[in-house]
Amino acid sequence: MLSFEEAAAYLDGVADGLPAELSRQLNGGINMVPDEKRDLKTPSLYILGEYIKSRAMGRYIVLYYGSFRRLYGGKSDEELKKHLKDVLIHELTHHNESLAGDHDLEVKDAIQKEHYNRTGEYIPTKDIDLYGKHSER
């Protein structure tokens, strides 16, 4: 598995390769921390990343290396890189939706979490429509 430093360097490279307009007004940047984080209401869920909008600190993204290590510790470096990139794009989507006054991904995240709490089954947000169903792919 990639070390914290290797994962952070990879994430920096991914972020640098994305169009600059995706991170406009992201004044706190994209940060990776070594911690793992669990959902307070559903402790069995690990939080991989968060988009944070704060009056005091501005807008920023945090990815939790410890959560990635916990969930993907036995996976290949390439698989971990895919998950890092996917979570970064997910959090950047939250950022851009926030700038546009849209909250579709927040709604999908809530549906995903409610489904998990009800069934114990994880479904990707891409498979959730805004009516609370998931597609059979």
C-alpha positions in Angstrom: 0.0 0.0 0.0 1.1 3.5 -0.7 2.6 5.4 2.3 0.9 8.5 3.5 3.6 10.6 1.7 3.2 8.7 -1.6 -0.6 8.9 -1.5 -0.4 12.7 -0.8 2.0 13.2 -3.6 -0.2 11.2 -6.0 -3.2 13.3 -4.9 -1.3 16.5 -5.5 -0.5 15.2 -9.1 -4.1 14.4 -9.7 -5.3 17.8 -8.5 -2.6 19.6 -10.6 -3.8 17.7 -13.7 -7.4 18.8 -13.3 -8.8 22.0 -14.9 -8.2 25.0 -12.6 -11.9 26.0 -12.8 -12.8 22.9 -10.8 -11.0 24.3 -7.8 -11.9 28.0 -8.1 -12.7 29.5 -4.7 -11.4 26.4 -3.0 -9.3 28.8 -0.8 -8.3 26.1 1.8 -7.1 23.7 -0.9 -7.1 19.9 -1.0 -5.6 18.3 2.0 -4.8 14.8 3.0 -4.4 14.0 6.7 -3.1 10.7 8.3 -6.2 10.2 10.4 -9.1 7.8 9.9 -12.5 9.1 10.5 -15.8 7.4 11.1 -19.3 8.7 10.8 -20.6 9.7 14.2 -24.1 8.4 13.7 -23.0 5.2 11.9 -19.6 4.2 13.3 -19.3 1.3 10.9 -18.9 3.8 8.1 -15.5 5.3 7.4 -15.3 8.8 5.9 -12.8 8.9 3.1 -13.2 12.6 2.3 -15.1 15.7 3.1 -15.9 19.0 1.4 -16.0 21.6 4.1 -17.5 25.1 3.8 -16.7 27.2 6.9 -17.1 30.9 7.6 -13.8 30.8 9.6 -11.7 28.6 7.3 -13.3 29.0 3.9 -13.8 26.1 1.4 -11.6 23.1 1.5 -11.4 19.4 0.9 -9.9 16.8 3.4 -9.1 13.2 2.5 -8.5 10.8 5.4 -5.5 8.5 4.6 -6.2 6.4 7.7 -9.7 5.6 6.4 -8.3 4.6 3.0 -5.7 2.4 4.8 -8.4 0.8 6.8 -10.7 0.0 3.9 -8.1 -0.6 1.1 -5.0 -1.7 3.0 -4.8 -5.0 1.2 -5.4 -3.6 -2.3 -2.8 -2.8 -4.9 -1.3 0.7 -5.2 -3.2 1.2 -8.5 -6.5 0.3 -6.9 -5.8 2.7 -4.0 -4.9 5.5 -6.5 -8.3 4.9 -8.3 -10.1 5.3 -5.0 -8.1 8.4 -4.1 -9.0 10.0 -7.4 -12.6 9.0 -7.2 -13.0 10.5 -3.8 -11.3 13.7 -4.9 -13.6 14.1 -7.8 -16.6 13.3 -5.6 -15.5 16.1 -3.1 -14.8 18.5 -6.0 -18.3 17.8 -7.2 -19.7 18.9 -3.8 -17.6 22.1 -4.1 -18.8 23.0 -7.5 -22.4 22.1 -6.7 -22.1 24.4 -3.6 -20.9 27.2 -5.8 -23.8 26.7 -8.2 -26.4 26.5 -5.3 -27.1 22.9 -6.2 -27.1 20.0 -3.7 -27.9 16.9 -5.8 -24.8 15.0 -4.6 -25.6 15.8 -0.9 -29.0 14.3 -1.5 -27.5 11.2 -3.1 -25.1 10.9 -0.2 -28.0 11.0 2.2 -29.9 8.4 0.3 -26.8 6.2 0.1 -26.3 6.4 3.9 -30.0 5.8 4.7 -29.9 2.7 2.4 -26.8 1.4 4.1 -28.3 2.0 7.6 -31.5 0.2 6.5 -30.0 -2.8 4.6 -26.2 -2.9 5.4 -25.7 -2.7 1.6 -23.4 -0.1 0.0 -24.5 1.3 -3.3 -22.3 3.9 -5.2 -23.8 7.3 -5.6 -23.6 7.0 -9.3 -26.2 4.3 -9.1 -28.7 6.4 -7.1 -31.3 8.5 -8.8 -32.9 11.4 -6.9 -36.0 9.4 -6.1 -34.2 7.1 -3.7 -33.9 4.1 -6.0 -30.7 2.5 -7.3 -30.4 1.1 -10.8 -29.7 -2.6 -11.4 -26.6 -2.6 -13.5 
